[in-house]
């Protein structure tokens, strides 16, 4: 047989592949027989599938006496059938090789096609399984989504669509963070670990609504068990969380006032006591019982009484700091916990604020109602180490306060008798100081200031004195710290400025030339309103600005430097001189000192006392004088009591002095006589 041309062979191969792909059953066998007939140039060719018993001998239409070729079609031990060829007079070895090649090609194509069919079937099964799983996931009420290790969403079921409001098209491919509440910062904790976590989280819906969800995470792994992401299961638990919050509020908060109840107060107090113990701070518990409440409640009814309790709780909350605890214990009893305090007497100051908050009447449904309170105070750690003990002892102290006042007047008592006596004395002093301001019990004394160069009086410091009608003259060291701690120092300061300017007006009308009267200004007074108040006071008394000097302590300058400098500039623009008092005792920066528009630096008496025997005091005084000279400021030393101190200061270049060596603080009349004598007028 002649060798087939390459083009014929390729055509027959293509036809073979096409037949295997397109045809099945008898049609395929007929086409394979036709291709074999063409390849072998034989009129009779058939493809006999495996399992056909007649395949061993050529069936009709082969003539029984016609020589035939029979070739098995097999691949890798699997037999697909046989090629039977006949119709020619003779077949040689080349024919047998051609038929063997055709059989080998046919078996290979059939094998590949079988594999492709099995793969297609398996893929179809996988697709069907995935479709079933997707249907199952979509039918779940729970939201299920997957993401890669960096948090980018890779799948999103119908439950997630229903929960969040985003379709899978909108969600897949985005980072999970877009679902987070702005306050939720738990991504790294929740999603970059190895899953298996169950937590409660806040998430955001497409509508913007924030809700609570129960989140469970499981690792997502590849076929080699390597982590490739996480599976997240989310369930909306907002209703449960709200119910829990309602139960928590019922368990720990008073339903009438929304203040913590006794149970929560005890927990919070014990926690605060642990912190106070570590920081070595004091703690106080105030037990408050309202006076006259039972009469109001019994007379006007519970509705009015409940509203009164609500309004009382609001007033208490308004006068307390954010860190202070206030609770309603039941009935008309309240409690306050104070833990960020350094001295126990601060609790009495808070008590006065609470009592003062009740002074204004309560207007409820046309009724003008007034209530007071009795307050008992216990102190940690002296009186007790835990909340239960402190509450019990504060309750005892409250009954003592109520008994002392007869149950009607506002009263406060410490559980400790020593503290109670000290507090009562302090409260009497505070009450007396308030009366002193309104009843003209305060007066000014004037300590002369001398110029060292001339020895003449060039001014005076106005010093407040309190002449008590029963206790006589009360030293400033006793009532000035009290005024500072209670805020009365502002009223005292206003009175001093007013009185000093009134006296200056009297001296002006008496024909005295201007002298600078120095008035001390506390840190509480040094506000943006001070320049306008100074200007208004000078104008009211018809005084020129050179009658007045304001003395400011270093501590005043330590907060908001730019604001302080702005206030100082406005004061000096009036022509009023500024003196920096107690220089060297504070923490002012020399870089700021050169920016302050001051006229005088004042050497504190704590440095003057050791001159000239204490080398350190001498060095400090000399340095202050040198700084003042470099900055073109005058310098004055206070507390000068000996000639040796005076000699040292004069030799060091000090400009002015004041102290008992020259004169004690004098009443106005005595100061005027000393001034006239010094001036020779």
Secondary structure, 3 states (H helix, E strand, C coil): CCCCCHHHHHHHHHHHHHHHHHCCHHHHHHHHHHHHHHHHCCCEEEEEECCCHHHHCCCCCCCCCCCEEEEEEEECCEEEEEEEEECCCCCCHHHHHHHHHHHHHHHHHHHHHHHHHHHHHHHHHHHHHHHHHHHHHHHCCCEEEEEECCCEEEEECHHHHHHHCCCHHHHCCCEHHHHECCCCCCHHHHHCCCCCCEEEEEEECCCCCEEEEEEEEEEEECCCCCEEEEEEEEEECHHHHHHHHHHHHHHHECCCCCCECHHHHHHHHHHHHHHHHHHCCEEEEEEEEEECHHHHHHHHCHHHHHHHHHHHHHHHHHHCCCCCEEEEEECCEEEEEEEEECCCHHHHHHHHHHHHCCCCCEEECCEEECCEEEEEEEEECCCCCCHHHHHHHHHHHHHHHHHHHCCCCCEEEECCHHHHHHHHHHHHHHHHHHHHHHCCCEEEEEEEEEECCCCCEEEEEEEEEEEECCCEEECHHHHHHHHHHHCCHHHHHHHHHHHHHHHHHHHHHCCCCCCEEEEEECCCCCCCCHHHHHHHHHHHHCCCHHHEEEEEEHHHHHCCHHHHHHHHHHHHCCCCEEEEEEECCCCCCHHHHCCCCCCEEEECHHHHCCCCCCHHHHHHHHHHHHHHHHCCCEEEEECCCCHHHHHHHHHHCCCEEECCCCCCCEEHHHHHHHHHHHHCC
